[in-house]
Amino acid sequence: MTTLLTRRQALGLFGALALPLDRLGAVEGTPGATSGSAGGSAGVPSNPKADLGNLHSVMDWINREQSPNLSFLDSRWTSIEAWKETARPLFRDRLSFDPAPALAEAPIEHRVERDGFVVETVRIRATPAYDIPARVLIPQRRKGRLPAVVALHCHSGRFVWGHEKVLSHPDESKALTAFRQEVYGRPYAEELARRGYVVIVIDAFYFGQRRLQLEALDPGVVPVEVRTEFAVAMEQRVQSEEWLNAVNRVCRHYEHLTAKTLIVAGATWPGLLAWDDLRTVDYLVNRPEVDPDRIGCVGLSLGAMRAVHLSGLDPRIKATSITGFMTEFGDQLRHHLRHHTWMGFVPGLYASLDLPDVAALHAPGALLVQQCLRDSLFPMTGMQASVDKLAGIYAKAGIPERFRGTFHDVKHSFPPEMQDEAFGWLDRWL
């Protein structure tokens, strides 16, 4: 059961991070973790030493020297729009990925009727170099133009699946069904479609159809750390449990090389993800079924980070719900970074904007932040401080009713009870 807690109750549960947790049940991007995690971190012992030991003091000093200086809460800002005119271009610049867009055309590749909606498979032209595979869910028996939602899938260490995490397939594997049931409880993209929303779900870069293809690797240079898993993946039946685990482990190991390569090529991983999500909106608003003035987005974990970035960059997003990805960055340093994916870091951002500041770029758009009390990806101090900061920003902007932060007594997940709260938020503001 999901329990909605007040701020006072949440603070009273500050010690939750010291509770015994399934060691692999909350690890961001760790293949083999129990399927109850969509990307959390392993349980942290009480009063642990810093992950970097003697080097932590240097990192802590850098952190204190670099405290964000561009928050709307600074006294020099009185207009939220004037602040965004300065802060949003800076954020986009830090993402370091802004290529010339291709035409946002997407021919329909496949169309199938489901219970209460139709699913169209399309490929969105994002750049001259690549397309974005997407699924569009269109409610049946619709009247007029409908509100739409960009549903953003999680990381969870499962690279073989992208859109499938939130949209079921009639012939899907038992492993996929079990994963989704544990993390989401249901294929929530379908629930949104039956609720009357046009829904679009893409395969984010490095997931699903866009994952690292092991057969394209040179076996002779596969790192020794995953050479056994690589061999298993080459030998096992595709989609078998052994194959899935092996592919996910190899892809996880190659994350660091992918991140390095993106940086050397002049981009960032969050920048590429944000670009693709922006192109998704470009496509979505031109769909004849969609009301372009009623677009929302929702996501868990990496999907929530993508929702923060997308809604912060794109004023076409009018309502956002983020689950399991909100903190103040400074609280992460001591022992809450080891299990985070490379996909979540924007180099050079922290000197200007903290994560709640980026989320506040969405204002006056409506923003719901759902925190998971048994999610140790983030310390409770950072989770609570980020909610307090966002409440302060929205209050200063004169729109306190457009922000809501809630705490739920669950592990890192997005169960139906939390989905119902998120969907109600979208219903209210779209």
Secondary structure, 3 states (H helix, E strand, C coil): CCCEECHHHHHHCHHHHHCCCCCCCCCCCCCCCCCCCCCCCCCCCCCCCCCCHHHHHHHHHHHHHCCCCCCCCCCCCCCHHHHHHHHHHHHHHHHCCCCCCCCCCCCEEEEEECCCEEEEEEEEECCCCCEEEEEEEEECCCCCCEEEEEEECCCCCCCCCCHHHCCCCCCCCHHHHHHHHHHCCCCHHHHHHHCCCEEEEECCCCCHHHCCCHHHCCHHHCCHHHHHHHHHHHHCCCCCHHHHHHHHHHHHHCHHHHHHHHHHCCCCHHHHHHHHHHHHHHHHCCCCCEEEEEEEEEEECHHHHHHHHHHHHCCCEEEEEEECCCCCHHHHCCCCCCCCCHHHCCCCCCCCCCHHHHHHCCCCCEEEEEEECCCCCCCHHHHHHHHHHHHHHHHHCCCHHHEEEEEECCCCCCCHHHHHHHHHHHHHHC
